[in-house]
Amino acid sequence: MLFREIYEEGLAQASYVVGCPESGEAFVVDPRRDIRTYLDLAEREGLRIVAVTETHIHADYLSGARELAVATDATLYLSGCGGPGWEYGGLDGIKNRIIRDGFLMQMGGVRIQTLHTPGHTPEHLSFLVYDGAESIEPMLMLSGDFVFVGDVGRPDLLEQAAGIVGSADAGARAMYHSLREKFLTLPDFVQVWPGHGAGSACGKALGAVPSTTVGYERRVSWWSRYLRNNDEDGFVRELLDGQPDAPTYFARMKHMNRDGVPILLHLPEPVEMNAAALRAAVANGATVIDTRPIDEFAESHVAGAVNVPDGDRFSTWSAWVTRPDAAIILVAKAARVDDLVRRLVRVGLDDVIGWISRDAPGLSNVKLARVTVDQACELWRAGDASILDVRNAGEFRLEHIPGATQLSAGRVMLMMDAVPRDRTVVVHCETGARASVAASALAAHGFDNVRCMIGGVHEWQQHGYPLESGKEPAPTT
């Protein structure tokens, strides 16, 4: 059996290729939208991709399942377990089969069995992989967002991102029963390969190693004691407490993945621009994503640009602050453009029309207004500024500047009305990166009263300035 994990650091997302060299067939689970890596792997290994699937309707990125099925003429296998309102659409012209609990697929000596494991989402499937046609016990489980290393999938995204009131509690209870009736019935030696690792917003305590086992999670995971004690209510409370804020773009990802992701066929090919062409495009409504480090961007950038530094979080942070219908121009190094385009299409930002070098003449003409920690503290003590904390609610509860308002950076664009325009607003995060994204986006939308705090709450604490903890963020809606 061939087994490969393909891991994307920016989204902390894992996809998998399972193949049988004997039959020359391969099965791909949870592919990302830029599919070349799967095509190249199959070609290198002499395999033909005959089946493509996804564990569930994803919220944090656009699935490449339809794209890969079309490119390879494979059958697309999708869950039929979601119930009313969560049936898959957008399948015209794509060979597909709706599958449910217990479905079996054979590829030569490799057998794959589906398990319906609701909790994170109602339709969620996990896949048991058996190595050898006669094997009666599975070798590994592809668990998607059901079981992670040290955690389980959060059940509140349908409520947070899709607005389905009451679904968080129901999902948490479904998760409890999926663990008890499906996961914990498996042998301890079964390997568990999840859909996400540390850094994903699909859970609150994901481990940083790529895989685990049923036995290890049974013994040491935070949730195992609740299962041992038959404490469903305690499990539900613990699971729902302290989950990170869901960025507002998750709702768009969820609905597109359900109803139909546009087929790309090829990646966008942005053209190189000069400063004059860039300004003309901006005048026509284009969005400029400037990928320089935050200090360089703050010193000088084109008016209206948003600062999303080139790094692991580029996909997620770009989706926070960019309209999905916007034409996009990148300020980036030439060697980085192709990879940045791939990262954008993974979150449905497809209309990348151009790019301009970070060193292009005539590019920069404005600064991002910033304040030092000392200056921010003076404004705060004098009552001359509102403090806007753009970290997650859990970070805010742990410690924050007294009197600050919490609005996570992933929600700032949807909730701009909650940001004052009649007084100075000091925006901060932990170290300054997320604050630069949020502050630059607000400035691009006409907030000339925003100041980005250099160094964030980490430096605030180093200076000995006061913090408080335990307070819930004030509602922003």
Order of alpha helices (4+ residues) and beta strands (2+ residues): beta-beta-beta-alpha-beta-alpha-beta-beta-beta-beta-beta-beta-beta-beta-alpha-alpha-beta-beta-alpha-alpha-alpha-alpha-beta-alpha-beta-alpha-beta-alpha-beta-alpha-beta-beta-alpha-beta-alpha-beta-beta-alpha-beta-alpha
